[in-house]
């Protein structure tokens, strides 16, 4: 039965259209609400997979397993995000740009929480793309610098607040933690 995937896909399409409209109208709260809808869907899927003791491991990613790589909703969210990011970067609204830039990090944090490497990898790869899109789409130098700074701060916060505490609580030596911290930054 394909009614549920079709309904999810239709709802995602509506969300994307509403998001683009909210970006054009500068409606920050609606952008936040609709981005959170995507986050809720991904969290719900990963939670359901965890409940069935299924997750996309690093080993599966390295073997290019197709177990969940074709989960249509994740692919659609990934594709939609690219369009939403372009619209946000062209909006010149710093708060909306900030929300759009932080979205992949929100997914990365959820993927890290569920130890799901598929969602992690798919959304981590957006950070270099954000740099490239900003360089191409944003003419105002100060706004482009804002984007670069926001990406840097987001990734730095992720490393300092999520990665480093895990290393410091593990059996890794302080020297290795310091080395890894420098490498990660």
C-alpha positions as CSV (number, residue, x, y, z in Angstrom):
1,X,0.0,0.0,0.0
2,X,1.6,3.3,-1.1
3,X,-1.0,5.7,0.4
4,X,1.1,6.6,3.5
5,X,4.3,7.4,1.5
6,X,2.2,9.4,-1.0
7,X,0.5,11.3,1.8
8,X,3.9,12.1,3.4
9,X,5.3,13.2,0.0
10,X,2.3,15.5,-0.6
11,X,2.6,17.0,2.9
12,X,6.3,17.6,2.3
13,X,5.5,19.4,-1.0
14,X,3.0,21.6,0.7
15,X,5.5,22.4,3.5
16,X,8.1,23.3,0.9
17,X,5.7,25.6,-0.9
18,X,4.7,27.2,2.4
19,X,8.3,27.6,3.4
20,X,9.2,29.3,0.2
21,X,6.2,31.7,0.6
22,X,7.2,32.4,4.2
23,X,10.8,33.1,3.2
24,X,9.5,35.6,0.5
25,X,7.2,37.2,3.0
26,X,10.0,37.4,5.7
27,X,7.8,35.4,8.1
28,X,10.4,34.1,10.5
29,X,8.0,32.2,12.8
30,X,6.5,30.3,9.9
31,X,9.9,29.4,8.6
32,X,10.8,28.1,12.0
33,X,7.6,26.1,12.3
34,X,7.9,24.5,8.9
35,X,11.6,23.6,9.3
36,X,10.6,22.0,12.6
37,X,8.1,19.9,10.7
38,X,10.9,18.4,8.7
39,X,12.9,17.8,11.9
40,X,9.9,16.1,13.6
41,X,9.5,13.8,10.6
42,X,13.2,12.7,10.6
43,X,13.2,12.3,14.4
44,X,10.0,10.2,14.2
45,X,11.5,7.9,11.5
46,X,14.8,7.4,13.4
47,X,12.9,6.8,16.6
48,X,10.8,4.1,14.9
49,X,13.9,2.5,13.5
50,X,15.5,2.5,16.9
51,X,12.4,0.9,18.4
52,X,12.9,-1.9,15.9
53,X,16.6,-2.0,16.6
54,X,17.5,-0.9,13.1
55,X,19.9,1.9,12.3
56,X,22.1,2.9,9.4
57,X,25.6,2.2,10.7
58,X,28.9,3.6,9.6
59,X,29.8,0.2,8.2
60,X,26.6,0.2,6.1
61,X,27.5,3.7,4.8
62,X,31.0,2.5,3.9
63,X,29.6,-0.5,2.1
64,X,27.0,1.8,0.3
65,X,24.2,-0.3,1.6
66,X,20.8,0.6,0.2
67,X,18.8,-0.5,3.2
68,X,17.5,3.0,3.9
69,X,19.4,5.1,1.4
70,X,16.3,5.2,-0.7
71,X,13.9,6.3,2.1
72,X,11.8,8.6,0.0
73,X,10.9,11.2,2.7
74,X,14.6,11.7,3.6
75,X,15.5,12.1,-0.1
76,X,12.6,14.6,-0.5
77,X,13.6,16.6,2.5
78,X,17.2,16.7,1.3
79,X,16.1,17.9,-2.1
80,X,13.6,20.4,-0.7
81,X,16.3,21.8,1.7
82,X,18.5,22.7,-1.3
83,X,15.7,24.7,-2.8
84,X,14.8,26.3,0.6
85,X,18.5,27.2,1.2
86,X,18.7,29.0,-2.1
87,X,15.6,30.9,-1.4
88,X,16.8,31.8,2.1
89,X,20.2,33.0,0.9
90,X,18.6,35.2,-1.7
91,X,16.2,36.7,0.9
92,X,18.8,38.9,2.6
93,X,16.9,38.3,5.9
94,X,19.6,37.4,8.4
95,X,17.3,35.5,10.8
96,X,15.8,33.4,8.0
97,X,19.3,32.7,6.6
98,X,20.4,31.8,10.2
99,X,17.5,29.3,10.5
100,X,18.2,27.8,7.1
101,X,21.9,27.4,7.8
102,X,21.3,25.8,11.2
103,X,18.8,23.2,9.8
104,X,21.5,20.7,8.6
105,X,23.1,20.9,12.0
106,X,19.8,20.2,13.7
107,X,19.5,17.0,11.6
108,X,23.1,16.1,12.3
109,X,22.5,16.4,16.1
110,X,19.4,14.1,15.8
111,X,21.3,11.6,13.6
112,X,24.1,11.6,16.2
113,X,21.6,11.0,19.0
114,X,20.2,8.0,17.1
115,X,23.6,7.0,15.8
116,X,22.2,7.1,12.3
117,X,25.0,7.6,9.7
118,X,22.7,8.0,6.7
119,X,21.0,11.2,7.9
120,X,24.2,12.4,9.4
121,X,26.2,12.0,6.2
122,X,23.5,13.4,3.9
123,X,23.1,16.6,5.9
124,X,26.7,17.1,6.9
125,X,27.6,17.4,3.3
126,X,25.5,20.5,3.0
127,X,28.0,22.7,4.9
128,X,30.5,23.0,1.9
129,X,27.5,23.6,-0.3
130,X,26.2,26.4,1.8
131,X,29.6,28.1,1.4
132,X,29.5,27.7,-2.4
133,X,25.9,28.8,-2.7
134,X,26.5,31.9,-0.5
135,X,29.5,32.9,-2.7
136,X,27.4,32.5,-5.8
137,X,24.0,34.0,-4.6
138,X,24.9,36.7,-2.1
139,X,26.4,39.9,-3.5
140,X,26.6,41.8,-0.2
141,X,30.0,41.2,1.4
142,X,28.8,41.6,5.0
143,X,25.9,39.2,4.4
144,X,28.2,36.7,2.9
145,X,30.6,37.0,5.9
146,X,27.6,36.6,8.2
147,X,26.8,33.3,6.4
148,X,30.4,32.1,6.7
149,X,30.6,33.1,10.4
150,X,27.3,31.4,11.1
151,X,28.5,28.1,9.6
152,X,31.8,28.3,11.4
153,X,30.0,29.0,14.8
154,X,27.5,26.2,14.2
155,X,30.1,23.6,13.5
156,X,32.3,24.8,16.3
157,X,29.4,24.6,18.8
158,X,28.7,21.1,17.6
159,X,32.3,20.0,18.1
160,X,32.7,21.7,21.5
161,X,29.3,20.7,22.9
162,X,28.6,17.3,21.3
163,X,31.9,15.7,20.2
164,X,34.4,16.9,22.8
165,X,32.4,15.9,25.9
166,X,32.1,12.4,24.5
167,X,35.8,12.1,24.0
168,X,36.6,13.6,27.4
169,X,34.3,11.1,29.1
170,X,35.9,8.2,27.3
171,X,39.2,6.3,27.8
172,X,41.0,8.6,25.3
173,X,44.1,10.4,26.6
174,X,44.0,14.1,27.2
175,X,46.7,14.5,24.5
176,X,44.5,12.6,22.0
177,X,41.5,14.7,22.9
178,X,43.4,17.9,22.3
179,X,44.7,16.6,19.0
180,X,41.2,15.5,17.9
181,X,39.8,18.8,19.0
182,X,42.3,20.7,16.8
183,X,41.7,18.3,13.9
184,X,37.9,18.6,14.2
185,X,38.0,22.4,14.3
